[in-house]
Amino acid sequence: MCGIAGIWNLNGESLELNTLKRFTDSISHRGPDGSGYDLFCNNTLGLGHRRLSILDLSEAGKQPMYNSEKDLVISFNGEVYNFIEIKKELELSGEKFVTETDTEVVLRAYKKWGKDCLNKFNGMFAIAIWDVKNEELFLARDRFGVKPLYYLFLPGNKLAFASETIAFKNLDGYSREINSKILNIALSTPDVIEGSDKTIFQNVYQLLPGHFLTVKQKEEPKLKRWWNTEDNFVKVPESYNDQIEEFTKLFENSCKLRMRSDVNIASALSGGLDSSAVYCTLHKLKNSGSNIERLPQNWQKAFVATFPGTTVDEKKYAEQVVKYVNGNAVYITPDYKNLVNDVITATKLFDGIIQTPITSISDVYKSMKQNGITVSLDGHGVDEMMYGYNTYVFEAFYDCIKKKQFDKAKEYAKIVCGLSPDYKYDDLLKTIKQFDKSALEKGISFVKNKFSGSNDASISSSDSTSWTNAIDKNTYDEIVSGFGNPSQLSSPEQKMYNDFHYRSLPINLRDFDRASMQHGIEIRMPFMDYRLVQYVFSLPLESKLGGGFTKRILRDAMKNAMPEEIRTRTLKIGIGAPMKEWFNNELKTYILDTVHSNRFTNSSYWNGKEIKSSVDKAYTENSLNKNFCNKTWAFLNADIILNG
């Protein structure tokens, strides 16, 4: 886990080493343990690396790393969890290794199998490999985009790439400017941009998940997709019990692979089903005597964010989980004394648009670093595979109504109401029982209104239309046209597939990567194992949504492995900032000062006067709610970046 960067003057112009260093060191927070910079191709190409030492802590793991023949060199960010198995396979064919890193395994795998080596890797990664003989630069990103990689082609035929967009702020010859069309879309429909190759900065692109880019002098760069989940669905057992058994094997093996580390690991625990499943499974594996290679001595701790007196505090649930496995926990109570400064600093470093201050989640990883932890095993990815958000359950409910499958619709109605204390099952049930066109419209309207304050990652574009300029339809259509909806999936399954690959999950992956790497912490996500992802998307809907629950197969797989109250818990909270409380207290003066400033009200990027009026009204009428706060924060976030 590190930060990578590179510059290639394809026009033959010599590259100064200090230029490469300055560019690379702008993301030093990603790799506080060391650095490396090398020039190649007659000093026209530079590869930089900031190291977060996790496997083989010796100098042998330093990057950029050469192979023994000196014809390949790599700068690598991420982890290939099955590196031990790949290494053994390569050794059988005569390959020799001089380090205990996964980086060397990646390099030797590329030497043997070329670009096809990507299909061997089970992990998260952004890779840059320079092929000395062929004078070709190879950039690749993991299947689901867990690890970031951005690139820019400068006038004069120059290429630069880095792990974060903030690096381009420190790139010689590039004056960073906002792409107003993309910023407008990001502010209006925040669940769209992150699944595309676009960023809010002019000419800065994101290498798409499951893609690689090859660059050679005097040739057009070649972008190719190497992974598509839709093409990798698998045959699943017909029996549900057999499905559970296979799921359990995959999940436990995924956890086991992700426990490999030469530094201390821990878990970010919320008290919800997903993170609790990961934490409890780690203890189950160790207690069962499972052989875990490269397991560090310190792996038992959980880190829990608490928000006393707020609606997002889940401490009591996390305590049950820790007690169940006889584990250790660090409970983190945020210190709000310098909240405004902390929020501004973290937002500048985040360098993107988010609807809640990143400090709400980064404090967990800050505490980990202070306690000597470097790796965190977290529960991300489940919601977007197994109906974790109420909008997904609603899609299933709506689909059943359209098909007149009213018994199934009643089941889904009850499930969706259980996800929030404010939903009224009786109202939905009445709609179904009195089914006719008018009742249907009334029922659907009721549910949609309820969803306006949901846990879904997005807000509808109509919510913020008056706050922004009109969206450029051609740009928007270009972005969403690249999103996939496999025809073999039902409508509710397509919605979830789309969110997993293009909308909700890419936002979460970006947010947690930035939140953790601001403090030099690597997050590993067992549920994001590609074998588990392709298996879950191949399962029938009723294996994921049924029996009165979302995430059905996960809950059944965790029987007798976690507290029953947590296993059957339906209320969905999720880690996040207590926005309403912050807006009413610690951030209030800052928010009002900002929206009343001439800079904000006269911005060409949004309707500052309209936002100011709405914010003033919300404070006067004491009508602040989570959705309004999230919507407002996106613009405050943008203001910080634009004026940072």
C-alpha positions in Angstrom: 0.0 0.0 0.0 1.7 3.2 -1.2 1.5 6.1 -3.4 2.8 6.0 -7.0 3.6 8.7 -9.5 5.3 9.1 -12.8 6.1 11.6 -15.6 7.1 10.8 -19.2 8.2 13.5 -21.6 7.3 11.6 -24.8 8.7 14.5 -26.8 12.2 13.6 -25.7 12.7 16.5 -23.3 14.9 15.7 -20.4 13.2 15.3 -17.0 14.6 16.9 -13.9 14.8 14.5 -10.9 13.6 17.3 -8.6 10.5 17.7 -10.7 9.7 14.0 -10.2 10.5 14.2 -6.5 8.2 17.2 -5.9 5.4 15.6 -7.8 5.8 12.3 -5.9 6.2 13.8 -2.5 3.0 15.7 -2.7 1.3 12.3 -1.8 3.8 11.5 0.9 0.9 10.9 3.4 0.2 7.6 1.4 3.7 6.4 2.0 5.4 7.8 5.1 7.9 4.9 5.4 10.2 5.7 2.5 10.6 7.1 -1.0 12.2 6.2 -4.3 12.7 8.1 -7.6 14.4 6.8 -10.8 14.8 8.1 -14.3 14.7 6.0 -17.4 14.6 6.2 -21.2 17.4 8.7 -21.5 16.1 10.6 -18.6 12.8 11.4 -20.2 10.7 9.0 -18.0 10.6 9.1 -14.2 8.9 6.7 -11.8 8.3 7.8 -8.2 7.1 5.9 -5.1 6.1 6.6 -1.5 6.3 3.5 0.6 3.9 2.2 3.3 5.8 -0.9 4.5 3.6 -3.9 5.0 5.3 -7.0 3.5 9.1 -7.3 3.9 10.0 -4.2 5.8 13.6 -4.3 4.8 15.2 -2.1 2.2 14.8 -5.0 -0.3 11.2 -3.9 -0.6 12.1 -0.4 -1.8 10.6 0.9 -5.0 10.8 1.5 -7.9 11.9 -2.1 -8.0 13.9 -3.9 -10.8 13.7 -7.5 -11.7 17.0 -9.5 -11.7 17.4 -9.0 -15.5 17.0 -5.3 -15.1 14.6 -5.2 -18.1 11.5 -4.4 -16.0 10.9 -1.9 -13.3 7.8 -1.4 -11.2 6.1 1.2 -9.0 3.2 -0.5 -7.2 0.4 0.5 -4.9 -1.8 -2.1 -3.3 -1.6 -5.7 -2.3 -1.8 -9.0 -4.1 -3.1 -11.2 -1.4 -2.5 -14.5 -3.1 1.2 -13.6 -3.7 2.4 -16.7 -1.8 0.5 -19.1 -4.1 1.7 -17.3 -7.3 5.2 -17.2 -6.0 5.2 -21.0 -5.5 3.8 -21.5 -9.0 6.6 -19.3 -10.4 9.3 -21.1 -8.4 8.2 -24.4 -9.8 9.0 -23.0 -13.2 12.4 -22.0 -12.1 11.9 -18.4 -11.1 14.2 -17.1 -8.2 13.2 -14.5 -5.7 15.3 -12.2 -3.5 12.6 -10.4 -1.4 9.6 -11.4 0.6 7.3 -8.8 -1.1 4.3 -9.2 -3.2 5.8 -6.5 -5.4 8.5 -8.8 -6.7 5.9 -11.5 -7.4 3.9 -9.0 -9.5 7.1 -8.1 -11.4 8.0 -11.8 -12.0 4.4 -12.6 -13.0 4.5 -9.8 -15.6 7.8 -11.2 -16.9 6.3 -14.7 -17.4 2.7 -14.0 -18.4 2.7 -10.5 -19.7 -0.5 -8.5 -19.3 -2.4 -11.7 -18.7 -0.8 -11.8 -15.2 -3.6 -9.5 -14.0 -6.1 -12.4 -14.1 -3.8 -14.2 -11.7 -4.0 -11.5 -9.1 -6.5 -11.5 -6.2 -6.1 -8.1 -4.7 -6.3 -4.4 -5.0 -3.7 -2.5 -7.0 -2.6 0.3 -9.2 0.5 -0.8 -11.2 3.1 1.1 -13.3 5.6 -1.1 -15.1 8.3 0.1 -17.4 9.4 -2.4 -20.0 13.0 -1.4 -20.8 13.5 -3.4 -24.0 10.2 -2.5 -25.6 10.2 1.0 -24.2 6.5 0.6 -23.1 4.8 1.9 -20.0 2.1 -0.3 -18.6 -0.5 1.2 -16.2 -3.2 -1.1 -14.7 -5.9 -0.9 -12.1 -7.6 -3.7 -10.1 -11.0 -5.2 -11.1 -13.2 -2.9 -9.0 -11.1 0.2 -8.5 -10.3 -0.2 -4.9 -6.9 1.5 -5.5 -6.9 4.8 -7.4 -4.9 5.9 -10.4 -5.2 9.2 -12.3 -3.4 10.4 -15.4 -3.0 13.5 -17.5 -1.6 14.2 -21.0 0.0 17.6 -21.1 0.4 19.8 -24.2 3.8 19.0 -25.8 3.2 15.3 -25.6 3.9 14.7 -21.9 2.2 12.1 -19.6 1.9 12.3 -15.8 0.1 9.9 -13.5 -0.4 9.6 -9.7 -2.4 7.9 -7.0 -4.3 11.1 -6.1 -5.5 14.2 -8.0 -3.8 16.5 -5.5 -0.5 15.5 -7.0 -1.2 17.4 -10.2 -1.4 20.6 -8.1 2.4 20.1 -7.8 3.1 19.2 -11.4 5.4 21.6 -13.2 3.9 22.9 -16.5 0.3 22.2 -15.5 -2.0 24.9 -14.2 -4.8 23.1 -12.5 -8.3 24.3 -13.6 -11.8 23.1 -12.8 -13.9 21.4 -15.4 -17.1 23.3 -14.8 -19.4 20.7 -16.6 -18.1 17.9 -14.4 -18.1 19.9 -11.2 -21.8 20.8 -11.9 -22.7 17.1 -12.4 -20.7 16.2 -9.2 -22.7 18.7 -7.2 -26.1 17.8 -8.7 -25.8 14.1 -9.0 -22.9 13.0 -6.8 -23.3 9.3 -7.6 -22.3 9.6 -11.2 -18.8 10.9 -11.6 -16.7 8.4 -9.6 -17.8 5.5 -11.8 -16.5 7.2 -14.9 -13.1 8.2 -16.1 -13.8 11.9 -15.4 -12.6 14.1 -12.6 -13.6 17.7 -11.7 -10.2 18.9 -13.0 -9.5 19.8 -16.6 -7.8 17.0 -18.6 -7.2 14.8 -15.5 -8.7 11.4 -16.0 -9.2 8.3 -13.9 -8.0 5.0 -15.2 -11.2 2.9 -15.0 -11.4 -0.2 -12.8 -10.5 -3.4 -14.7 -8.6 -1.5 -17.4 -5.0 -1.1 -18.4 -3.3 1.6 -20.4 -0.2 1.1 -22.5 1.9 4.0 -23.7 4.8 4.1 -26.3 6.6 6.9 -28.0 5.2 7.8 -31.5 2.1 5.6 -30.9 -1.4 6.3 -29.7 -2.0 5.2 -26.1 -4.0 2.0 -25.9 -6.7 1.6 -23.3 -8.1 -1.9 -22.8 -10.6 -3.5 -20.5 -9.2 -6.7 -18.9 -12.0 -7.5 -16.4 -15.8 -7.3 -16.6 -17.9 -8.9 -13.9 -20.7 -9.5 -16.4 -18.5 -11.8 -18.4 -17.4 -13.8 -15.3 -20.7 -15.0 -13.7 -20.3 -18.5 -12.3 -22.6 -21.5 -11.9 -23.9 -21.6 -8.4 -25.4 -24.6 -6.5 -29.2 -25.1 -6.8 -29.7 -25.8 -3.1 -29.7 -22.7 -0.9 -27.9 -24.7 1.9 -25.2 -25.5 -0.6 -25.0 -21.9 -1.7 -24.5 -20.9 2.0 -21.7 -23.5 2.3 -19.9 -22.2 -0.8 -20.3 -18.6 0.3 -18.9 -19.4 3.7 -15.8 -21.0 2.2 -15.2 -18.1 -0.1 -15.6 -15.5 2.6 -13.4 -17.3 5.1 -10.7 -17.8 2.6 -10.9 -14.2 1.6 -10.5 -13.1 5.2 -7.6 -15.5 5.6 -5.7 -14.2 2.6 -6.2 -10.6 3.9 -4.7 -11.4 7.3 -1.2 -11.8 5.7 1.0 -9.0 6.9 4.3 -8.2 8.5 2.8 -5.3 10.4 0.0 -5.0 12.9 -3.5 -5.3 11.6 -6.9 -4.4 13.1 -10.6 -3.9 12.1 -12.7 -0.8 11.8 -15.9 -2.0 13.6 -19.2 -0.1 13.4 -21.5 -2.7 15.1 -23.4 -3.3 11.9 -23.6 -6.7 10.2 -20.9 -6.3 7.6 -17.9 -5.1 9.7 -19.0 -7.4 12.6 -19.0 -10.4 10.2 -15.4 -9.6 9.2 -14.2 -9.1 12.8 -15.9 -12.2 14.1 -14.6 -14.3 11.1 -11.0 -13.3 11.9 -11.5 -14.7 15.4 -13.3 -17.8 14.1 -10.4 -18.6 11.8 -7.7 -18.2 14.4 -9.7 -20.1 17.1 -10.3 -23.0 14.7 -6.6 -23.5 14.3 -6.5 -22.4 10.7 -3.0 -22.0 9.3 -2.6 -18.3 8.4 0.7 -17.5 6.7 2.4 -14.3 7.6 0.0 -13.5 10.4 1.3 -10.7 12.7 1.1 -11.1 16.5 -1.2 -8.1 16.9 -4.4 -8.6 15.0 -7.2 -8.7 17.6 -8.1 -5.1 18.1 -11.2 -3.3 16.8 -11.5 0.4 16.5 -14.9 1.9 17.0 -16.0 5.5 16.2 -18.5 6.8 18.7 -20.7 9.8 18.5 -22.3 10.1 22.0 -25.7 11.6 22.2 -26.3 11.5 18.4 -28.4 9.3 16.1 -25.3 7.8 14.5 -23.7 6.3 17.6 -23.5 2.5 17.4 -21.2 1.9 20.3 -23.6 -0.5 22.2 -23.7 -2.8 19.1 -19.9 -2.8 18.7 -19.5 -3.7 22.4 -21.6 -6.8 21.9 -19.4 -8.0 19.1 -16.2 -7.4 20.9 -17.5 -9.2 24.0 -18.7 -12.1 21.9 -15.2 -12.9 20.5 -13.4 -11.8 23.7 -11.5 -9.2 21.6 -10.0 -5.9 22.4 -11.4 -2.5 21.3 -10.4 1.1 21.1 -13.4 3.4 21.3 -12.8 6.8 19.6 -14.7 9.8 20.7 -14.1 12.7 18.3 -12.4 15.8 19.6 -14.4 18.8 18.2 -12.2 21.5 19.7 -10.5 22.2 16.3 -13.3 20.7 14.1 -13.4 23.6 11.6 -9.6 23.5 11.0 -9.6 19.7 10.9 -12.4 19.6 8.4 -10.9 22.2 6.1 -7.4 20.5 6.2 -8.9 17.1 5.5 -11.1 18.4 2.7 -8.2 20.1 0.9 -6.3 16.8 1.0 -9.3 14.8 -0.1 -9.5 17.0 -3.2 -12.9 15.8 -4.4 -16.6 16.3 -3.8 -18.1 14.5 -0.8 -21.4 15.1 1.0 -20.0 14.7 4.5 -16.6 15.9 5.9 -14.1 13.1 5.5 -13.0 13.6 9.1 -16.0 11.6 10.3 -14.4 8.4 9.0 -10.7 9.4 9.0 -10.6 9.8 12.8 -10.8 6.0 13.0 -7.7 5.5 11.0 -5.9 8.3 12.7 -6.4 6.5 16.0 -5.2 3.2 14.4 -1.9 4.9 13.4 -1.5 6.4 16.9 -1.9 2.9 18.3 0.7 1.3 16.0 -1.6 -0.2 13.4 -1.0 -0.1 9.7 -3.6 -2.4 8.2 -7.4 -2.4 8.7 -9.8 -5.2 7.6 -13.2 -3.6 6.9 -16.6 -4.6 5.7 -17.2 -2.5 2.6 -18.9 -3.8 -0.5 -21.8 -5.8 1.0 -24.5 -3.2 0.7 -24.2 -2.9 -3.0 -24.2 -6.7 -3.5 -27.0 -7.8 -1.1 -29.7 -5.1 -0.9 -28.1 -3.2 2.0 -29.7 0.1 1.0 -33.4 0.6 1.2 -33.5 1.9 -2.4 -32.5 -1.6 -3.6 -35.3 -3.2 -1.6 -37.7 -0.7 -3.0 -36.7 -1.6 -6.5 -37.5 -5.3 -5.7 -40.8 -4.2 -4.1 -41.7 -2.0 -7.1 -40.8 -4.8 -9.5 -43.1 -7.2 -7.7 -46.0 -4.7 -7.8 -45.5 -4.4 -11.5 -45.6 -8.1 -11.9 -48.5 -8.4 -9.5 -46.5 -10.6 -7.2 -48.2 -9.2 -4.1 -47.2 -11.8 -1.5 -43.5 -11.2 -2.4 -44.2 -7.4 -2.4 -45.5 -7.6 1.1 -42.4 -9.4 2.3 -40.2 -6.7 0.7 -42.4 -3.9 2.1 -41.8 -5.3 5.6 -38.0 -5.6 5.0 -37.7 -2.0 3.7 -39.6 -0.6 6.6 -37.2 -2.4 9.0 -34.3 -0.5 7.7 -35.5 2.8 9.2 -37.5 3.6 12.4 -39.6 6.1 10.4 -41.1 3.7 7.8 -44.7 2.6 8.3 -45.3 -1.0 7.2 -49.0 -0.7 7.7 -49.2 2.1 5.1 -47.4 0.0 2.5 -49.5 -3.1 3.3 -52.7 -1.1 2.9 -51.5 0.0 -0.5 -50.9 -3.6 -1.6 -54.2 -4.9 -0.3 -56.1 -2.1 -1.9 -54.3 -2.4 -5.2 -55.5 -0.4 -8.1 -53.8 2.3 -10.2 -54.5 5.2 -7.9 -53.4 3.2 -4.8 -50.3 2.1 -6.6 -49.3 5.6 -7.4 -50.0 6.7 -3.8 -47.9 3.8 -2.5 -45.0 4.4 -4.7 -45.1 8.1 -4.0 -45.1 7.4 -0.3 -42.1 5.1 -0.5 -40.1 7.6 -2.7 -40.8 10.4 -0.2 -39.5 8.2 2.6 -36.4 7.5 0.6 -35.5 11.2 0.4 -33.8 10.9 3.8 -32.4 7.4 3.2 -28.9 6.0 3.7 -28.4 5.8 -0.1 -25.3 7.5 -1.3 -27.0 9.8 -3.7 -29.6 12.6 -3.8 -31.8 13.2 -6.8 -30.8 15.9 -9.2 -34.1 17.7 -8.7 -33.1 18.3 -5.1 -30.4 20.7 -6.1 -31.4 22.0 -9.5 -31.9 25.5 -8.2 -28.5 25.6 -6.6 -26.5 24.7 -9.7 -26.3 25.6 -13.3 -28.2 23.4 -15.7 -26.4 20.0 -16.3 -24.8 19.6 -19.7 -26.9 16.8 -21.1 -24.3 15.6 -23.6 -21.7 15.3 -20.9 -24.0 13.5 -18.6 -25.3 11.1 -21.3 -21.7 10.4 -22.3 -20.9 9.4 -18.7 -23.9 7.2 -18.0 -23.8 5.5 -21.4 -20.7 3.7 -20.2 -22.5 2.1 -17.2 -23.5 -1.5 -17.6 -26.8 -3.3 -16.9 -26.4 -7.0 -17.7 -29.4 -8.2 -19.6 -29.5 -11.5 -17.8 -30.2 -9.8 -14.5 -33.7 -8.7 -13.3 -34.4 -5.0 -12.9 -33.6 -4.9 -9.1 -30.4 -6.9 -9.7 -29.4 -4.5 -12.5 -29.9 -1.5 -10.2 -27.5 -3.1 -7.7 -25.0 -4.2 -10.3 -24.9 -0.6 -11.6 -24.4 0.9 -8.1 -21.7 -1.6 -7.3 -19.6 -0.9 -10.4 -20.5 2.6 -11.3 -22.4 4.7 -8.7 -22.6 4.1 -4.9 -19.6 1.8 -4.3 -17.0 3.7 -6.3 -17.8 6.7 -4.1 -17.3 4.6 -0.9 -14.1 3.1 -2.2 -12.7 6.6 -3.0 -13.8 8.0 0.4 -12.3 5.3 2.5 -9.1 5.1 0.5 -8.5 8.9 1.0 -9.7 8.8 4.7 -7.3 5.9 5.6 -4.4 6.9 3.4 -4.4 10.5 4.9 -3.0 8.7 8.0 -1.0 5.9 6.3 -3.4 3.1 6.9 -4.2 0.3 4.4 -7.8 -0.9 4.2 -8.4 -4.5 3.1 -11.9 -5.5 2.2 -12.7 -9.3 2.3 -16.1 -8.8 0.6 -14.4 -7.2 -2.4 -12.6 -10.5 -3.2 -13.4 -11.0 -6.9 -14.3 -14.6 -6.4 -16.9 -13.6 -3.8 -18.2 -10.7 -6.0 -18.8 -12.9 -9.1 -20.4 -15.6 -6.9 -22.8 -13.2 -5.2 -23.9 -11.5 -8.5 -24.5 -15.0 -9.9 -26.8 -16.0 -7.0 -30.6 -15.7 -7.5 -32.3 -12.6 -5.9 -34.0 -14.6 -3.2 -30.6 -15.8 -1.8 -29.7 -12.2 -1.1 -33.2 -10.7 -0.2 -35.6 -13.0 1.6 -36.5 -14.7 4.8 -37.4 -11.3 6.1 -33.9 -9.9 5.7 -31.5 -8.1 3.4 -28.1 -9.8 3.0 -29.8 -13.1 3.6 -26.9 -15.4 2.6 -24.4 -13.5 4.7 -26.7 -13.6 7.8 -27.3 -17.4 7.4 -23.5 -18.0 6.9 -22.8 -16.2 10.1 -25.1 -18.3 12.3 -23.3 -19.2 15.6 -20.4 -17.0 14.5 -21.5 -13.6 15.8 -24.0 -12.2 18.3 -27.6 -13.1 17.3 -28.8 -9.6 17.9 -26.3 -8.2 15.4 -26.8 -11.0 12.9 -30.6 -10.3 12.8 -30.3 -6.5 13.2 -32.2 -4.7 10.5 -31.8 -1.0 11.4 -29.4 0.7 9.0 -27.2 3.5 10.3 -23.7 3.3 8.8 -20.6 5.2 9.8 -20.8 8.9 9.0 -20.7 12.4 10.5 -23.5 13.6 12.8 -24.2 16.3 10.2 -27.3 17.8 11.9 -25.5 18.2 15.2 -22.4 19.6 13.6 -24.4 22.1 11.5 -26.2 23.3 14.6 -23.1 23.6 16.8 -19.4 23.3 15.9 -19.7 24.2 12.2 -22.5 26.7 12.4 -20.4 29.9 12.4 -18.1 28.6 9.6 -21.1 27.6 7.5 -22.9 30.9 7.8 -19.8 33.0 7.3 -19.0 31.0 4.1 -22.4 31.1 2.5 -22.6 34.9 3.3 -19.2 35.6 1.8 -19.0 37.5 -1.5 -16.8 34.7 -2.9 -19.5 32.1 -2.3 -22.6 34.1 -3.2 -21.0 35.4 -6.5 -19.5 32.0 -7.6 -19.8 31.2 -11.2 -20.1 27.5 -10.4 -23.3 27.6 -8.4 -26.2 29.8 -7.4 -24.7 31.2 -4.2 -27.6 33.6 -3.4 -30.1 30.8 -3.6 -28.0 28.5 -1.3 -27.5 31.3 1.2 -31.3 31.9 1.3 -32.0 28.2 1.8 -29.4 27.9 4.5 -30.6 31.0 6.3 -34.2 29.7 6.2 -33.2 26.3 7.5 -31.5 27.8 10.5 -34.3 30.3 11.1 -37.0 27.6 11.0 -34.8 25.0 12.7 -35.5 22.6 9.8 -32.1 21.2 9.3 -32.1 17.5 8.4 -29.4 15.0 7.3 -30.3 15.3 3.6 -30.2 19.1 3.6 -26.9 19.1 5.5 -25.3 16.6 3.1 -26.6 18.6 0.1 -25.2 21.8 1.5 -21.9 20.3 2.5 -21.1 19.4 -1.1 -21.0 23.1 -2.0 -19.0 24.0 1.0 -16.6 21.2 0.1 -16.2 22.6 -3.4 -15.6 26.1 -2.0 -12.7 24.8 0.1 -11.1 23.0 -2.9 -11.6 26.0 -5.2 -10.0 28.3 -2.8 -7.4 26.0 -1.3 
